Every structure is written in C-alpha cells, then in structure tokens.
Amino acid sequence: MNLMWLMKPNLKNGLVKSMHGKNLDYENNIQIEGVIDVGIIVIAHHTNPIQNEMVDFLMDIISGNRRILIPMTTFIGAYHILTRYLRVSRYNAKNALLSTLKLNSPYFYPRIDKSHVLDAIDLSSIFNIESWDGYLFALAKTMQTSHIYTIDKKLQKVEGFTIIYPVSDEKLNKYHSWLEKKNRSE
C-alpha cells in the first residue's frame, strides 16, 4: 500500500537539529504527531485484554490515519520483551512481529543516528530513565514533537514532553492487573 499521498511537508522542510548540533533530514518530510514506545508494539502482538485496541491504534498509524513514528528499534525490543518476560514462544513472537513488519508505511522509522544516541544518553542520565526511552525522547525532539505514546507511566517525569496513553486509564489498569496475575501464576 503506497501512502505517499498522505504526507504533508514538515514545517522546516524536514531539517531539524539535535542537541548535539547535527542537521538531520527525514527523507519523507512528514510532519509528526508523536513517537510510540515499545509497549504498544508488545501489547499489539500477544493475546491480552487490550490487544484489539492496540492493534487498532497501530493500524491507524501504519495506514496513515495518524502521523506517529514507529521506530524500527521498537520491534527488536518487543521481541525481547515478548520472549523473555511474557514467555511468548520465539516462533509466535517472530511470526506476529514479522506480519506487521511486512506492511509498508512511511511511519516506520529506520534510522538510529549517532546524534540520537548521544541525545538519548544525555536525556537518560538527566531524567534517570532507561536509555531506550531516552532514544524515544531524543527522536521526538529531533522530529519537533513533544508527544510520546506509551503505556509506561514512569515516563511522565521527563520535562517538556507529553505522555499519551493510547487507551483509557481503566483499560491500562486492566492490562497491568492481567499482567500481574499472569506473572504470579508462572
């Protein structure tokens, strides 16, 4: 599916500056609404009480209805979380993630620039967050957005950004309760 007709030019022609001064030009010049975190990818790819809502949210992004970046690194992290912590079989995790990765979308973000890594480490040390979360904030800053779509409430402590949960608090609490119960039973 070719979604190129859905794109709008970035307000600054895609040229933005990282904290470390390197100019970056996102090849498609898409004006971005936000960046998603790995938790959304995880929930959309295994059976749980809010999987359908996360699949719908993810498909809205992939189809171009929402202008939210999906860093390709979130799929690597999702495989790790699915197989190590949620005990999804490697085969099922691989097949679920690959089924999404076979889709085409201009919102799949493939690059990891050195400037993003430097910014991620800076932000992680300043706000005492995980380095992969620092990467999301660095990428959001580069893309001139302050929105991070996540299920991780700990990320609220990062100043200058808005944390957005793609489901209601009630549904998010339902998922966390389900997860706690699942972890206790194993």
Residue pairs with C-beta under 8 A, 6 or more apart in sequence:
1 63
1 103
1 104
2 104
3 63
3 64
3 104
3 105
3 106
4 28
4 106
6 64
6 106
7 28
7 29
7 30
7 64
7 106
8 30
8 31
8 67
9 29
9 31
10 16
10 26
10 29
10 30
10 31
10 32
10 144
11 31
11 144
12 144
13 25
13 29
14 25
14 26
14 27
14 28
14 29
14 30
15 23
15 24
15 25
16 23
16 24
16 26
16 142
16 143
16 144
17 23
17 24
17 142
18 24
18 113
18 115
18 116
18 118
18 119
18 138
18 141
18 142
19 115
19 118
19 119
19 122
19 138
19 141
20 115
20 118
20 119
21 115
22 113
22 114
22 115
24 113
24 115
24 142
26 109
26 143
28 106
30 67
30 106
30 107
31 67
32 67
32 68
32 69
32 140
32 143
32 144
32 145
33 66
33 67
33 68
33 145
33 147
34 68
34 69
34 140
34 145
34 147
34 148
34 149
34 164
35 68
35 69
35 71
35 109
35 136
35 139
35 140
35 143
35 145
35 147
35 148
35 149
36 58
36 61
36 68
36 69
36 70
36 71
36 74
36 148
36 149
36 150
37 74
37 133
37 136
37 148
37 149
37 150
37 151
37 152
37 155
38 74
38 77
38 78
38 81
38 132
39 150
39 151
39 152
40 54
40 57
40 58
40 74
40 149
40 150
40 151
40 166
41 58
41 70
41 74
41 75
41 77
41 78
41 97
41 100
42 78
42 81
42 82
42 86
43 50
43 51
43 54
43 151
43 175
44 51
44 54
44 55
44 57
44 58
44 100
45 78
45 82
45 93
45 96
45 97
45 100
46 82
46 86
46 88
46 92
46 93
46 96
48 175
48 178
48 179
49 171
49 174
49 175
49 178
50 167
50 171
50 172
50 174
50 175
53 166
53 167
53 171
54 166
54 167
57 66
57 149
57 166
57 167
58 70
58 100
60 66
61 68
61 70
61 105
61 107
62 70
62 100
62 103
62 105
62 107
62 108
63 105
64 105
64 106
64 107
66 107
67 107
68 107
68 147
68 149
69 107
69 109
69 139
69 143
70 105
70 107
70 108
70 109
71 109
71 135
71 136
71 139
72 108
72 109
72 110
73 112
73 132
73 135
75 97
75 100
75 101
77 132
78 93
78 97
79 93
79 94
79 97
82 88
82 93
82 96
82 97
83 89
83 90
83 93
86 182
87 186
88 96
101 108
109 139
112 135
115 138
115 142
116 135
116 138
116 139
116 142
117 135
117 138
119 134
119 137
119 138
119 141
119 142
120 131
120 132
120 134
120 135
120 137
120 138
121 131
121 134
122 134
122 138
123 129
123 134
123 137
123 138
123 158
124 130
124 131
124 133
124 134
127 134
127 157
127 158
127 159
128 157
129 137
129 154
129 155
129 157
129 158
133 152
133 155
136 148
136 150
137 148
137 158
137 161
140 146
140 147
140 148
140 161
146 160
146 161
146 162
147 161
147 162
147 164
148 155
148 158
148 161
148 162
148 163
148 164
149 164
149 165
149 166
150 163
150 164
150 165
151 165
151 166
151 167
151 172
151 175
152 163
153 163
155 161
155 163
156 163
165 172
167 175
